[in-house]
Amino acid sequence: MEPVKIHIPHELFEPAEMQVFSGTATLGDVQMAGDAYAFSDPCSWQVEITNTGGALLVRGKAEAVGACACARCLEEASIPLVGDIEGYFVISAEGEDEDLEGDEFELLPESHEIDIAPLIVQGLMLAAPTQPLCQPDCKGLCPHCGADLNEGPCACSLVDESEDDSNPFSVLKGITFD
């Protein structure tokens, strides 16, 4: 992942000032929500940076399409992601709010450049589905032979399960409920 640096102009050091920045980012391969996503196209992003009086609040959106393995059939799934970008950069350590936890903010570097690439990845990570699917009605793989059920029924699905003694639940087929 390449850095996405924004140089903070001197106008933004005045309280209540706001400025909008936008661009694209090359993400490459990223581990998200337990899945590996490959981003072949650049991610588009837009942020609004506001001086809150001692800190810079960064808020915006990132959009990208990531490719990963389908949770059911393991084929490639193309997943559109829209994530929220959020960050808080304290302008100087002297003005640091004592009520804030250390993981809620970062100090603004002396170069006045912030790298929002980690914020973009974090926003997209939170937007990633827990079970990415290649299609909403993906049938997955046969638990017995591993055949892709999206391509049609497999040979083992044609076997009558009532004759299968290896299935411990086959005895439950005959139960009737009144």
C-alpha positions, 0 to 999 in steps of 0.5 A: 500500500502506498502512502496517501499524504496530505500536506496541511496548508497554513489556513487550516491552523485557524480554528473552525477552518475547513478544507476538502481533499480528494484523490485516488490510492493504490491499495494492492493486496490487503488483509481485511476481516480475515480475508485477503482482498486484492485491489487492482483498480485505484481506490477513490477517496474524499475527506473534509479536514476541519480545525476543531481548535487544537486538533484536525478532524478528518472525515470522509469516504473511500470507495473501492472494488476488492477481489477475494475468495467467496466464503461458500465456493472459494471462487473469486468474488468482486466486492464493492466497498464504501467505507467511512474515513475518520481520524483525529490529529492533535496539532500540538502535544500541549493542547492535548485533551486529557479526556482522550485515550491514546488510540483516539488521536495522533499527533500532527507531524512537524512536517504538517503532512498526514498519511490517510492510507491507514484510515482508508484501509480501516474504513474499507475493512469495517465495510467488508462483509463478514462472509463475502459471496460471489453471488447472493445465491451461491450454493457453495461446495458439496460437503462430501465430494467438494464439487461446486454446486453452482455448476449443478448437482454433484454425483454424491447428491444423487445417492439416497441419504437414507441408505447412507449409514455414515450419516448419524442423522439419517435415523431422524428422517423417519420422525413425524411430528403430530 
